[in-house]
Amino acid sequence: MHRDSTVMATLGGVRSTEQTQEFLHANLAHWDEHGYGLWIFRDKANDHFAGRGGLRQVAIGAKRENELAYALMLEF
């Protein structure tokens, strides 16, 4: 997902392996801190990764807000 320029066009752009690892670590830390976060979506028919979605806390300016986040692979 992070290497697909079409999917990532509105999500900050394509990410390197290191950036993807940082994203994953940050999201695992978010789960530990808040008890909620992003989930993986899988296509049950063929068990392929389809995308991600969930709730996460983000900073907008100086204020903390909850974001409904989602991203899907192009075929979904």
N, CA, C and O atoms as a Maestro MAE file, in Angstrom:
{
 s_m_m2io_version
 :::
 2.0.0
}

f_m_ct {
 s_m_title
 :::
 protein
 m_atom[304] {
  # First column is atom index #
  i_m_mmod_type
  r_m_x_coord
  r_m_y_coord
  r_m_z_coord
  i_m_residue_number
  s_m_chain_name
  s_m_pdb_residue_name
  s_m_pdb_atom_name
  i_m_atomic_number
  :::
  1 25 0.821 -1.183 0.000 1 A "MET " " N  " 7
  2 3 0.000 0.000 0.000 1 A "MET " " CA " 6
  3 2 0.871 1.254 0.000 1 A "MET " " C  " 6
  4 15 0.622 2.184 -0.768 1 A "MET " " O  " 8
  5 25 1.871 1.282 0.843 2 A "HIS " " N  " 7
  6 3 2.694 2.478 0.997 2 A "HIS " " CA " 6
  7 2 3.576 2.763 -0.210 2 A "HIS " " C  " 6
  8 15 4.143 3.849 -0.320 2 A "HIS " " O  " 8
  9 25 3.695 1.808 -1.104 3 A "ARG " " N  " 7
  10 3 4.513 2.011 -2.319 3 A "ARG " " CA " 6
  11 2 3.665 2.282 -3.555 3 A "ARG " " C  " 6
  12 15 4.198 2.482 -4.646 3 A "ARG " " O  " 8
  13 25 2.349 2.289 -3.384 4 A "ASP " " N  " 7
  14 3 1.440 2.530 -4.509 4 A "ASP " " CA " 6
  15 2 1.130 4.020 -4.582 4 A "ASP " " C  " 6
  16 15 0.454 4.557 -3.705 4 A "ASP " " O  " 8
  17 25 1.615 4.685 -5.616 5 A "SER " " N  " 7
  18 3 1.460 6.140 -5.722 5 A "SER " " CA " 6
  19 2 0.005 6.580 -5.850 5 A "SER " " C  " 6
  20 15 -0.350 7.672 -5.407 5 A "SER " " O  " 8
  21 25 -0.839 5.745 -6.450 6 A "THR " " N  " 7
  22 3 -2.263 6.097 -6.575 6 A "THR " " CA " 6
  23 2 -2.939 6.048 -5.212 6 A "THR " " C  " 6
  24 15 -3.658 6.977 -4.844 6 A "THR " " O  " 8
  25 25 -2.717 4.983 -4.466 7 A "VAL " " N  " 7
  26 3 -3.309 4.846 -3.138 7 A "VAL " " CA " 6
  27 2 -2.792 5.938 -2.205 7 A "VAL " " C  " 6
  28 15 -3.559 6.509 -1.429 7 A "VAL " " O  " 8
  29 25 -1.510 6.226 -2.278 8 A "MET " " N  " 7
  30 3 -0.881 7.156 -1.343 8 A "MET " " CA " 6
  31 2 -0.962 8.619 -1.763 8 A "MET " " C  " 6
  32 15 -0.439 9.492 -1.071 8 A "MET " " O  " 8
  33 25 -1.613 8.892 -2.889 9 A "ALA " " N  " 7
  34 3 -1.685 10.267 -3.405 9 A "ALA " " CA " 6
  35 2 -2.286 11.243 -2.398 9 A "ALA " " C  " 6
  36 15 -1.876 12.403 -2.352 9 A "ALA " " O  " 8
  37 25 -3.241 10.803 -1.596 10 A "THR " " N  " 7
  38 3 -3.863 11.691 -0.613 10 A "THR " " CA " 6
  39 2 -3.455 11.344 0.818 10 A "THR " " C  " 6
  40 15 -4.041 11.847 1.776 10 A "THR " " O  " 8
  41 25 -2.450 10.485 0.955 11 A "LEU " " N  " 7
  42 3 -2.015 10.031 2.280 11 A "LEU " " CA " 6
  43 2 -0.564 10.397 2.568 11 A "LEU " " C  " 6
  44 15 0.102 9.730 3.360 11 A "LEU " " O  " 8
  45 25 -0.079 11.442 1.934 12 A "GLY " " N  " 7
  46 3 1.274 11.904 2.207 12 A "GLY " " CA " 6
  47 2 2.337 11.412 1.245 12 A "GLY " " C  " 6
  48 15 3.514 11.726 1.417 12 A "GLY " " O  " 8
  49 25 1.948 10.651 0.240 13 A "GLY " " N  " 7
  50 3 2.903 10.185 -0.753 13 A "GLY " " CA " 6
  51 2 3.480 8.818 -0.430 13 A "GLY " " C  " 6
  52 15 3.291 8.284 0.663 13 A "GLY " " O  " 8
  53 25 4.173 8.275 -1.390 14 A "VAL " " N  " 7
  54 3 4.801 6.954 -1.280 14 A "VAL " " CA " 6
  55 2 5.794 6.966 -0.121 14 A "VAL " " C  " 6
  56 15 6.501 7.951 0.092 14 A "VAL " " O  " 8
  57 25 5.841 5.866 0.621 15 A "ARG " " N  " 7
  58 3 6.746 5.751 1.774 15 A "ARG " " CA " 6
  59 2 7.813 4.702 1.508 15 A "ARG " " C  " 6
  60 15 7.562 3.685 0.861 15 A "ARG " " O  " 8
  61 25 8.994 4.963 2.014 16 A "SER " " N  " 7
  62 3 10.092 3.998 1.939 16 A "SER " " CA " 6
  63 2 9.845 2.877 2.954 16 A "SER " " C  " 6
  64 15 8.924 2.957 3.767 16 A "SER " " O  " 8
  65 25 10.667 1.848 2.897 17 A "THR " " N  " 7
  66 3 10.571 0.758 3.864 17 A "THR " " CA " 6
  67 2 10.740 1.293 5.280 17 A "THR " " C  " 6
  68 15 10.002 0.905 6.186 17 A "THR " " O  " 8
  69 25 11.710 2.181 5.470 18 A "GLU " " N  " 7
  70 3 11.953 2.751 6.793 18 A "GLU " " CA " 6
  71 2 10.762 3.582 7.267 18 A "GLU " " C  " 6
  72 15 10.388 3.504 8.437 18 A "GLU " " O  " 8
  73 25 10.165 4.369 6.387 19 A "GLN " " N  " 7
  74 3 8.993 5.171 6.739 19 A "GLN " " CA " 6
  75 2 7.800 4.276 7.075 19 A "GLN " " C  " 6
  76 15 7.034 4.580 7.990 19 A "GLN " " O  " 8
  77 25 7.644 3.187 6.347 20 A "THR " " N  " 7
  78 3 6.564 2.240 6.624 20 A "THR " " CA " 6
  79 2 6.767 1.599 7.985 20 A "THR " " C  " 6
  80 15 5.808 1.449 8.742 20 A "THR " " O  " 8
  81 25 7.996 1.217 8.313 21 A "GLN " " N  " 7
  82 3 8.284 0.638 9.622 21 A "GLN " " CA " 6
  83 2 7.984 1.645 10.733 21 A "GLN " " C  " 6
  84 15 7.425 1.271 11.763 21 A "GLN " " O  " 8
  85 25 8.343 2.903 10.542 22 A "GLU " " N  " 7
  86 3 8.039 3.947 11.522 22 A "GLU " " CA " 6
  87 2 6.527 4.101 11.690 22 A "GLU " " C  " 6
  88 15 6.036 4.238 12.811 22 A "GLU " " O  " 8
  89 25 5.787 4.078 10.575 23 A "PHE " " N  " 7
  90 3 4.328 4.179 10.611 23 A "PHE " " CA " 6
  91 2 3.742 3.024 11.426 23 A "PHE " " C  " 6
  92 15 2.876 3.235 12.276 23 A "PHE " " O  " 8
  93 25 4.214 1.810 11.166 24 A "LEU " " N  " 7
  94 3 3.712 0.635 11.884 24 A "LEU " " CA " 6
  95 2 4.025 0.718 13.374 24 A "LEU " " C  " 6
  96 15 3.163 0.426 14.203 24 A "LEU " " O  " 8
  97 25 5.243 1.110 13.723 25 A "HIS " " N  " 7
  98 3 5.615 1.237 15.134 25 A "HIS " " CA " 6
  99 2 4.782 2.312 15.819 25 A "HIS " " C  " 6
  100 15 4.344 2.123 16.954 25 A "HIS " " O  " 8
  101 25 4.557 3.433 15.146 26 A "ALA " " N  " 7
  102 3 3.742 4.512 15.719 26 A "ALA " " CA " 6
  103 2 2.309 4.044 15.952 26 A "ALA " " C  " 6
  104 15 1.703 4.385 16.967 26 A "ALA " " O  " 8
  105 25 1.767 3.269 15.022 27 A "ASN " " N  " 7
  106 3 0.400 2.796 15.175 27 A "ASN " " CA " 6
  107 2 0.274 1.724 16.251 27 A "ASN " " C  " 6
  108 15 -0.754 1.652 16.925 27 A "ASN " " O  " 8
  109 25 1.287 0.897 16.426 28 A "LEU " " N  " 7
  110 3 1.278 -0.059 17.536 28 A "LEU " " CA " 6
  111 2 1.371 0.681 18.869 28 A "LEU " " C  " 6
  112 15 0.709 0.305 19.836 28 A "LEU " " O  " 8
  113 25 2.191 1.728 18.921 29 A "ALA " " N  " 7
  114 3 2.295 2.537 20.140 29 A "ALA " " CA " 6
  115 2 0.968 3.237 20.433 29 A "ALA " " C  " 6
  116 15 0.587 3.388 21.593 29 A "ALA " " O  " 8
  117 25 0.262 3.665 19.375 30 A "HIS " " N  " 7
  118 3 -1.049 4.293 19.548 30 A "HIS " " CA " 6
  119 2 -2.004 3.314 20.219 30 A "HIS " " C  " 6
  120 15 -2.727 3.691 21.141 30 A "HIS " " O  " 8
  121 25 -2.016 2.056 19.766 31 A "TRP " " N  " 7
  122 3 -2.857 1.021 20.384 31 A "TRP " " CA " 6
  123 2 -2.520 0.882 21.868 31 A "TRP " " C  " 6
  124 15 -3.413 0.823 22.713 31 A "TRP " " O  " 8
  125 25 -1.232 0.831 22.173 32 A "ASP " " N  " 7
  126 3 -0.800 0.671 23.565 32 A "ASP " " CA " 6
  127 2 -1.259 1.850 24.423 32 A "ASP " " C  " 6
  128 15 -1.687 1.661 25.562 32 A "ASP " " O  " 8
  129 25 -1.171 3.056 23.882 33 A "GLU " " N  " 7
  130 3 -1.519 4.254 24.645 33 A "GLU " " CA " 6
  131 2 -3.024 4.472 24.779 33 A "GLU " " C  " 6
  132 15 -3.503 4.839 25.852 33 A "GLU " " O  " 8
  133 25 -3.779 4.246 23.690 34 A "HIS " " N  " 7
  134 3 -5.193 4.612 23.664 34 A "HIS " " CA " 6
  135 2 -6.163 3.425 23.705 34 A "HIS " " C  " 6
  136 15 -7.342 3.598 24.012 34 A "HIS " " O  " 8
  137 25 -5.671 2.235 23.399 35 A "GLY " " N  " 7
  138 3 -6.545 1.065 23.393 35 A "GLY " " CA " 6
  139 2 -7.378 0.924 22.131 35 A "GLY " " C  " 6
  140 15 -8.292 0.101 22.085 35 A "GLY " " O  " 8
  141 25 -7.081 1.702 21.121 36 A "TYR " " N  " 7
  142 3 -7.753 1.606 19.821 36 A "TYR " " CA " 6
  143 2 -6.803 2.119 18.752 36 A "TYR " " C  " 6
  144 15 -5.789 2.750 19.053 36 A "TYR " " O  " 8
  145 25 -7.145 1.837 17.495 37 A "GLY " " N  " 7
  146 3 -6.277 2.262 16.405 37 A "GLY " " CA " 6
  147 2 -6.738 1.708 15.075 37 A "GLY " " C  " 6
  148 15 -7.931 1.511 14.843 37 A "GLY " " O  " 8
  149 25 -5.772 1.461 14.208 38 A "LEU " " N  " 7
  150 3 -6.065 0.983 12.862 38 A "LEU " " CA " 6
  151 2 -6.113 -0.543 12.825 38 A "LEU " " C  " 6
  152 15 -5.363 -1.225 13.523 38 A "LEU " " O  " 8
  153 25 -7.018 -1.058 11.991 39 A "TRP " " N  " 7
  154 3 -7.166 -2.485 11.733 39 A "TRP " " CA " 6
  155 2 -6.800 -2.757 10.281 39 A "TRP " " C  " 6
  156 15 -6.836 -1.859 9.440 39 A "TRP " " O  " 8
  157 25 -6.452 -3.995 10.000 40 A "ILE " " N  " 7
  158 3 -6.178 -4.428 8.633 40 A "ILE " " CA " 6
  159 2 -7.452 -5.017 8.043 40 A "ILE " " C  " 6
  160 15 -8.165 -5.758 8.720 40 A "ILE " " O  " 8
  161 25 -7.745 -4.693 6.781 41 A "PHE " " N  " 7
  162 3 -8.843 -5.311 6.044 41 A "PHE " " CA " 6
  163 2 -8.248 -6.367 5.130 41 A "PHE " " C  " 6
  164 15 -7.264 -6.110 4.435 41 A "PHE " " O  " 8
  165 25 -8.845 -7.564 5.128 42 A "ARG " " N  " 7
  166 3 -8.397 -8.634 4.241 42 A "ARG " " CA " 6
  167 2 -9.561 -9.098 3.391 42 A "ARG " " C  " 6
  168 15 -10.700 -9.144 3.855 42 A "ARG " " O  " 8
  169 25 -9.276 -9.441 2.151 43 A "ASP " " N  " 7
  170 3 -10.251 -10.034 1.251 43 A "ASP " " CA " 6
  171 2 -10.351 -11.517 1.625 43 A "ASP " " C  " 6
  172 15 -9.425 -12.286 1.366 43 A "ASP " " O  " 8
  173 25 -11.474 -11.917 2.236 44 A "LYS " " N  " 7
  174 3 -11.611 -13.284 2.730 44 A "LYS " " CA " 6
  175 2 -11.576 -14.318 1.614 44 A "LYS " " C  " 6
  176 15 -11.185 -15.460 1.852 44 A "LYS " " O  " 8
  177 25 -11.975 -13.947 0.407 45 A "ALA " " N  " 7
  178 3 -12.014 -14.908 -0.699 45 A "ALA " " CA " 6
  179 2 -10.622 -15.433 -1.046 45 A "ALA " " C  " 6
  180 15 -10.467 -16.609 -1.374 45 A "ALA " " O  " 8
  181 25 -9.611 -14.569 -0.975 46 A "ASN " " N  " 7
  182 3 -8.259 -15.016 -1.328 46 A "ASN " " CA " 6
  183 2 -7.215 -14.639 -0.285 46 A "ASN " " C  " 6
  184 15 -6.018 -14.805 -0.517 46 A "ASN " " O  " 8
  185 25 -7.663 -14.131 0.870 47 A "ASP " " N  " 7
  186 3 -6.797 -13.778 1.998 47 A "ASP " " CA " 6
  187 2 -5.719 -12.757 1.606 47 A "ASP " " C  " 6
  188 15 -4.588 -12.834 2.087 47 A "ASP " " O  " 8
  189 25 -6.064 -11.815 0.744 48 A "HIS " " N  " 7
  190 3 -5.131 -10.743 0.371 48 A "HIS " " CA " 6
  191 2 -5.408 -9.489 1.178 48 A "HIS " " C  " 6
  192 15 -6.543 -9.230 1.578 48 A "HIS " " O  " 8
  193 25 -4.371 -8.723 1.409 49 A "PHE " " N  " 7
  194 3 -4.493 -7.435 2.069 49 A "PHE " " CA " 6
  195 2 -5.366 -6.517 1.213 49 A "PHE " " C  " 6
  196 15 -5.106 -6.351 0.021 49 A "PHE " " O  " 8
  197 25 -6.397 -5.922 1.809 50 A "ALA " " N  " 7
  198 3 -7.306 -5.036 1.069 50 A "ALA " " CA " 6
  199 2 -7.169 -3.580 1.490 50 A "ALA " " C  " 6
  200 15 -7.457 -2.675 0.707 50 A "ALA " " O  " 8
  201 25 -6.729 -3.351 2.727 51 A "GLY " " N  " 7
  202 3 -6.577 -1.978 3.191 51 A "GLY " " CA " 6
  203 2 -6.511 -1.920 4.700 51 A "GLY " " C  " 6
  204 15 -6.223 -2.910 5.373 51 A "GLY " " O  " 8
  205 25 -6.786 -0.728 5.216 52 A "ARG " " N  " 7
  206 3 -6.755 -0.521 6.659 52 A "ARG " " CA " 6
  207 2 -7.815 0.497 7.032 52 A "ARG " " C  " 6
  208 15 -8.274 1.265 6.187 52 A "ARG " " O  " 8
  209 25 -8.201 0.503 8.287 53 A "GLY " " N  " 7
  210 3 -9.160 1.491 8.758 53 A "GLY " " CA " 6
  211 2 -9.316 1.413 10.258 53 A "GLY " " C  " 6
  212 15 -8.935 0.425 10.886 53 A "GLY " " O  " 8
  213 25 -9.876 2.458 10.826 54 A "GLY " " N  " 7
  214 3 -10.111 2.488 12.257 54 A "GLY " " CA " 6
  215 2 -10.145 3.906 12.773 54 A "GLY " " C  " 6
  216 15 -10.308 4.861 12.015 54 A "GLY " " O  " 8
  217 25 -9.989 4.023 14.068 55 A "LEU " " N  " 7
  218 3 -9.953 5.321 14.726 55 A "LEU " " CA " 6
  219 2 -8.559 5.574 15.258 55 A "LEU " " C  " 6
  220 15 -7.879 4.659 15.721 55 A "LEU " " O  " 8
  221 25 -8.145 6.819 15.187 56 A "ARG " " N  " 7
  222 3 -6.876 7.189 15.802 56 A "ARG " " CA " 6
  223 2 -6.930 8.644 16.229 56 A "ARG " " C  " 6
  224 15 -7.653 9.459 15.656 56 A "ARG " " O  " 8
  225 25 -6.153 8.941 17.238 57 A "GLN " " N  " 7
  226 3 -6.093 10.306 17.741 57 A "GLN " " CA " 6
  227 2 -4.984 11.043 17.002 57 A "GLN " " C  " 6
  228 15 -3.863 10.549 16.881 57 A "GLN " " O  " 8
  229 25 -5.318 12.235 16.511 58 A "VAL " " N  " 7
  230 3 -4.359 13.047 15.763 58 A "VAL " " CA " 6
  231 2 -4.370 14.472 16.309 58 A "VAL " " C  " 6
  232 15 -5.335 14.901 16.941 58 A "VAL " " O  " 8
  233 25 -3.292 15.192 16.058 59 A "ALA " " N  " 7
  234 3 -3.208 16.596 16.443 59 A "ALA " " CA " 6
  235 2 -3.602 17.452 15.251 59 A "ALA " " C  " 6
  236 15 -3.046 17.312 14.161 59 A "ALA " " O  " 8
  237 25 -4.556 18.329 15.466 60 A "ILE " " N  " 7
  238 3 -4.942 19.319 14.457 60 A "ILE " " CA " 6
  239 2 -4.691 20.670 15.106 60 A "ILE " " C  " 6
  240 15 -5.458 21.136 15.948 60 A "ILE " " O  " 8
  241 25 -3.593 21.282 14.687 61 A "GLY " " N  " 7
  242 3 -3.148 22.479 15.384 61 A "GLY " " CA " 6
  243 2 -2.723 22.068 16.785 61 A "GLY " " C  " 6
  244 15 -1.935 21.137 16.948 61 A "GLY " " O  " 8
  245 25 -3.236 22.751 17.789 62 A "ALA " " N  " 7
  246 3 -2.908 22.430 19.175 62 A "ALA " " CA " 6
  247 2 -3.944 21.510 19.818 62 A "ALA " " C  " 6
  248 15 -3.832 21.178 20.998 62 A "ALA " " O  " 8
  249 25 -4.934 21.106 19.059 63 A "LYS " " N  " 7
  250 3 -6.046 20.316 19.600 63 A "LYS " " CA " 6
  251 2 -5.922 18.848 19.188 63 A "LYS " " C  " 6
  252 15 -5.535 18.549 18.059 63 A "LYS " " O  " 8
  253 25 -6.252 17.930 20.109 64 A "ARG " " N  " 7
  254 3 -6.292 16.498 19.819 64 A "ARG " " CA " 6
  255 2 -7.701 16.140 19.347 64 A "ARG " " C  " 6
  256 15 -8.689 16.522 19.974 64 A "ARG " " O  " 8
  257 25 -7.783 15.412 18.247 65 A "GLU " " N  " 7
  258 3 -9.069 14.996 17.674 65 A "GLU " " CA " 6
  259 2 -9.001 13.507 17.352 65 A "GLU " " C  " 6
  260 15 -7.921 12.951 17.153 65 A "GLU " " O  " 8
  261 25 -10.164 12.873 17.304 66 A "ASN " " N  " 7
  262 3 -10.251 11.493 16.840 66 A "ASN " " CA " 6
  263 2 -10.571 11.508 15.354 66 A "ASN " " C  " 6
  264 15 -11.472 12.217 14.907 66 A "ASN " " O  " 8
  265 25 -9.825 10.721 14.601 67 A "GLU " " N  " 7
  266 3 -9.983 10.652 13.153 67 A "GLU " " CA " 6
  267 2 -10.510 9.276 12.766 67 A "GLU " " C  " 6
  268 15 -10.029 8.259 13.267 67 A "GLU " " O  " 8
  269 25 -11.496 9.245 11.877 68 A "LEU " " N  " 7
  270 3 -11.917 8.006 11.251 68 A "LEU " " CA " 6
  271 2 -11.020 7.849 10.029 68 A "LEU " " C  " 6
  272 15 -11.140 8.601 9.062 68 A "LEU " " O  " 8
  273 25 -10.133 6.886 10.077 69 A "ALA " " N  " 7
  274 3 -9.122 6.727 9.036 69 A "ALA " " CA " 6
  275 2 -9.386 5.459 8.239 69 A "ALA " " C  " 6
  276 15 -9.775 4.433 8.797 69 A "ALA " " O  " 8
  277 25 -9.174 5.537 6.934 70 A "TYR " " N  " 7
  278 3 -9.287 4.345 6.100 70 A "TYR " " CA " 6
  279 2 -8.482 4.552 4.821 70 A "TYR " " C  " 6
  280 15 -8.295 5.677 4.358 70 A "TYR " " O  " 8
  281 25 -8.020 3.457 4.273 71 A "ALA " " N  " 7
  282 3 -7.321 3.457 2.989 71 A "ALA " " CA " 6
  283 2 -7.487 2.062 2.403 71 A "ALA " " C  " 6
  284 15 -7.343 1.061 3.105 71 A "ALA " " O  " 8
  285 25 -7.788 2.005 1.124 72 A "LEU " " N  " 7
  286 3 -7.991 0.724 0.441 72 A "LEU " " CA " 6
  287 2 -7.068 0.595 -0.754 72 A "LEU " " C  " 6
  288 15 -6.735 1.584 -1.408 72 A "LEU " " O  " 8
  289 25 -6.663 -0.616 -1.029 73 A "MET " " N  " 7
  290 3 -5.913 -0.884 -2.241 73 A "MET " " CA " 6
  291 2 -6.814 -0.572 -3.424 73 A "MET " " C  " 6
  292 15 -8.036 -0.679 -3.313 73 A "MET " " O  " 8
  293 25 -6.241 -0.195 -4.538 74 A "LEU " " N  " 7
  294 3 -6.985 0.270 -5.703 74 A "LEU " " CA " 6
  295 2 -8.054 -0.712 -6.163 74 A "LEU " " C  " 6
  296 15 -9.140 -0.281 -6.550 74 A "LEU " " O  " 8
  297 25 -7.789 -2.015 -6.136 75 A "GLU " " N  " 7
  298 3 -8.757 -2.991 -6.619 75 A "GLU " " CA " 6
  299 2 -9.987 -3.125 -5.730 75 A "GLU " " C  " 6
  300 15 -10.969 -3.758 -6.119 75 A "GLU " " O  " 8
  301 25 -9.939 -2.522 -4.520 76 A "PHE " " N  " 7
  302 3 -11.086 -2.573 -3.634 76 A "PHE " " CA " 6
  303 2 -11.796 -1.237 -3.542 76 A "PHE " " C  " 6
  304 15 -12.792 -1.116 -2.829 76 A "PHE " " O  " 8
  :::
 }
 m_bond[303] {
  # First column is bond index #
  i_m_from
  i_m_to
  i_m_order
  :::
  1 1 2 1
  2 2 3 1
  3 3 4 2
  4 3 5 1
  5 5 6 1
  6 6 7 1
  7 7 8 2
  8 7 9 1
  9 9 10 1
  10 10 11 1
  11 11 12 2
  12 11 13 1
  13 13 14 1
  14 14 15 1
  15 15 16 2
  16 15 17 1
  17 17 18 1
  18 18 19 1
  19 19 20 2
  20 19 21 1
  21 21 22 1
  22 22 23 1
  23 23 24 2
  24 23 25 1
  25 25 26 1
  26 26 27 1
  27 27 28 2
  28 27 29 1
  29 29 30 1
  30 30 31 1
  31 31 32 2
  32 31 33 1
  33 33 34 1
  34 34 35 1
  35 35 36 2
  36 35 37 1
  37 37 38 1
  38 38 39 1
  39 39 40 2
  40 39 41 1
  41 41 42 1
  42 42 43 1
  43 43 44 2
  44 43 45 1
  45 45 46 1
  46 46 47 1
  47 47 48 2
  48 47 49 1
  49 49 50 1
  50 50 51 1
  51 51 52 2
  52 51 53 1
  53 53 54 1
  54 54 55 1
  55 55 56 2
  56 55 57 1
  57 57 58 1
  58 58 59 1
  59 59 60 2
  60 59 61 1
  61 61 62 1
  62 62 63 1
  63 63 64 2
  64 63 65 1
  65 65 66 1
  66 66 67 1
  67 67 68 2
  68 67 69 1
  69 69 70 1
  70 70 71 1
  71 71 72 2
  72 71 73 1
  73 73 74 1
  74 74 75 1
  75 75 76 2
  76 75 77 1
  77 77 78 1
  78 78 79 1
  79 79 80 2
  80 79 81 1
  81 81 82 1
  82 82 83 1
  83 83 84 2
  84 83 85 1
  85 85 86 1
  86 86 87 1
  87 87 88 2
  88 87 89 1
  89 89 90 1
  90 90 91 1
  91 91 92 2
  92 91 93 1
  93 93 94 1
  94 94 95 1
  95 95 96 2
  96 95 97 1
  97 97 98 1
  98 98 99 1
  99 99 100 2
  100 99 101 1
  101 101 102 1
  102 102 103 1
  103 103 104 2
  104 103 105 1
  105 105 106 1
  106 106 107 1
  107 107 108 2
  108 107 109 1
  109 109 110 1
  110 110 111 1
  111 111 112 2
  112 111 113 1
  113 113 114 1
  114 114 115 1
  115 115 116 2
  116 115 117 1
  117 117 118 1
  118 118 119 1
  119 119 120 2
  120 119 121 1
  121 121 122 1
  122 122 123 1
  123 123 124 2
  124 123 125 1
  125 125 126 1
  126 126 127 1
  127 127 128 2
  128 127 129 1
  129 129 130 1
  130 130 131 1
  131 131 132 2
  132 131 133 1
  133 133 134 1
  134 134 135 1
  135 135 136 2
  136 135 137 1
  137 137 138 1
  138 138 139 1
  139 139 140 2
  140 139 141 1
  141 141 142 1
  142 142 143 1
  143 143 144 2
  144 143 145 1
  145 145 146 1
  146 146 147 1
  147 147 148 2
  148 147 149 1
  149 149 150 1
  150 150 151 1
  151 151 152 2
  152 151 153 1
  153 153 154 1
  154 154 155 1
  155 155 156 2
  156 155 157 1
  157 157 158 1
  158 158 159 1
  159 159 160 2
  160 159 161 1
  161 161 162 1
  162 162 163 1
  163 163 164 2
  164 163 165 1
  165 165 166 1
  166 166 167 1
  167 167 168 2
  168 167 169 1
  169 169 170 1
  170 170 171 1
  171 171 172 2
  172 171 173 1
  173 173 174 1
  174 174 175 1
  175 175 176 2
  176 175 177 1
  177 177 178 1
  178 178 179 1
  179 179 180 2
  180 179 181 1
  181 181 182 1
  182 182 183 1
  183 183 184 2
  184 183 185 1
  185 185 186 1
  186 186 187 1
  187 187 188 2
  188 187 189 1
  189 189 190 1
  190 190 191 1
  191 191 192 2
  192 191 193 1
  193 193 194 1
  194 194 195 1
  195 195 196 2
  196 195 197 1
  197 197 198 1
  198 198 199 1
  199 199 200 2
  200 199 201 1
  201 201 202 1
  202 202 203 1
  203 203 204 2
  204 203 205 1
  205 205 206 1
  206 206 207 1
  207 207 208 2
  208 207 209 1
  209 209 210 1
  210 210 211 1
  211 211 212 2
  212 211 213 1
  213 213 214 1
  214 214 215 1
  215 215 216 2
  216 215 217 1
  217 217 218 1
  218 218 219 1
  219 219 220 2
  220 219 221 1
  221 221 222 1
  222 222 223 1
  223 223 224 2
  224 223 225 1
  225 225 226 1
  226 226 227 1
  227 227 228 2
  228 227 229 1
  229 229 230 1
  230 230 231 1
  231 231 232 2
  232 231 233 1
  233 233 234 1
  234 234 235 1
  235 235 236 2
  236 235 237 1
  237 237 238 1
  238 238 239 1
  239 239 240 2
  240 239 241 1
  241 241 242 1
  242 242 243 1
  243 243 244 2
  244 243 245 1
  245 245 246 1
  246 246 247 1
  247 247 248 2
  248 247 249 1
  249 249 250 1
  250 250 251 1
  251 251 252 2
  252 251 253 1
  253 253 254 1
  254 254 255 1
  255 255 256 2
  256 255 257 1
  257 257 258 1
  258 258 259 1
  259 259 260 2
  260 259 261 1
  261 261 262 1
  262 262 263 1
  263 263 264 2
  264 263 265 1
  265 265 266 1
  266 266 267 1
  267 267 268 2
  268 267 269 1
  269 269 270 1
  270 270 271 1
  271 271 272 2
  272 271 273 1
  273 273 274 1
  274 274 275 1
  275 275 276 2
  276 275 277 1
  277 277 278 1
  278 278 279 1
  279 279 280 2
  280 279 281 1
  281 281 282 1
  282 282 283 1
  283 283 284 2
  284 283 285 1
  285 285 286 1
  286 286 287 1
  287 287 288 2
  288 287 289 1
  289 289 290 1
  290 290 291 1
  291 291 292 2
  292 291 293 1
  293 293 294 1
  294 294 295 1
  295 295 296 2
  296 295 297 1
  297 297 298 1
  298 298 299 1
  299 299 300 2
  300 299 301 1
  301 301 302 1
  302 302 303 1
  303 303 304 2
  :::
 }
}
